[in-house]
């Protein structure tokens, strides 16, 4: 698996809590999108782990094509049909 699976073609609204650690899924296989559930173990992908700097509402990428992980940058709007099917 050299490219991540497109988990969805829209972002997920996420409520972050300041100081809390999160693991964002980068492979697209997780059933708990946009967060990691360990499904990447059979791939070369690893989660993007971070600590929230402040409490806020964010929109996290689920197409896995963003250039600003974990935040959505609108890349899902540029996906072609074959890419959407992962």
C-alpha positions as CSV (number, residue, x, y, z in Angstrom):
1,X,0.0,0.0,0.0
2,X,1.9,3.0,-1.3
3,X,-1.0,5.6,-1.1
4,X,-3.4,6.0,1.7
5,X,-7.0,4.9,1.3
6,X,-9.5,7.7,0.8
7,X,-11.7,7.3,3.9
8,X,-14.2,9.9,2.9
9,X,-14.5,12.9,0.5
10,X,-15.3,15.4,3.1
11,X,-13.7,16.5,6.4
12,X,-14.7,15.5,9.9
13,X,-15.6,18.1,12.5
14,X,-13.5,17.5,15.6
15,X,-13.6,19.1,19.0
16,X,-10.1,19.3,20.3
17,X,-9.2,19.7,24.0
18,X,-6.2,21.8,25.0
19,X,-3.4,19.5,26.3
20,X,-4.9,16.3,25.1
21,X,-2.9,13.9,22.8
22,X,-4.5,12.7,19.5
23,X,-3.4,10.2,16.9
24,X,-4.6,11.2,13.4
25,X,-5.0,8.3,10.9
26,X,-2.7,8.7,7.9
27,X,-3.4,5.4,6.1
28,X,-7.2,5.8,5.7
29,X,-7.9,2.2,7.0
30,X,-9.1,3.2,10.5
31,X,-12.7,2.5,11.3
32,X,-12.6,5.4,13.8
33,X,-11.9,8.2,11.3
34,X,-10.3,10.6,11.4
35,X,-8.4,9.0,14.3
36,X,-6.1,6.0,14.3
37,X,-7.3,2.6,15.5
38,X,-4.1,0.6,14.7
39,X,-5.2,-0.7,11.3
40,X,-2.0,0.7,9.8
41,X,0.1,-2.0,11.4
42,X,0.2,-4.0,8.1
43,X,1.4,-0.9,6.2
44,X,4.3,1.5,6.2
45,X,2.0,4.3,7.4
46,X,2.1,5.7,11.0
47,X,-0.3,8.0,12.7
48,X,0.3,11.7,13.1
49,X,0.5,12.1,16.9
50,X,0.1,15.6,18.3
51,X,-1.1,17.4,21.4
52,X,-3.8,20.1,21.0
53,X,-2.5,23.5,21.7
54,X,-5.9,24.9,22.5
55,X,-9.5,23.9,22.8
56,X,-11.2,24.4,19.4
57,X,-13.3,23.0,16.7
58,X,-11.3,21.8,13.7
59,X,-12.0,20.0,10.4
60,X,-9.8,17.0,9.9
61,X,-9.0,15.5,6.5
62,X,-10.4,12.1,5.7
63,X,-9.3,11.9,2.0
64,X,-5.7,11.7,3.3
65,X,-4.4,14.0,0.6
66,X,-4.1,17.3,2.6
67,X,-0.9,19.2,2.7
68,X,-1.7,20.4,6.2
69,X,-2.3,17.2,8.2
70,X,-4.4,16.6,10.1
71,X,-6.4,19.7,9.0
72,X,-8.4,19.7,5.8
73,X,-7.1,21.9,3.1
74,X,-9.8,21.2,0.5
75,X,-7.8,18.5,-1.4
76,X,-10.8,16.3,-1.4
77,X,-12.4,18.6,-4.0
78,X,-9.6,17.8,-6.5
79,X,-9.8,14.0,-6.2
80,X,-10.7,12.1,-9.4
81,X,-13.2,9.2,-9.3
82,X,-10.5,6.3,-9.3
83,X,-8.8,7.9,-6.3
84,X,-12.0,8.2,-4.3
85,X,-12.4,4.4,-4.4
86,X,-9.0,4.0,-2.8
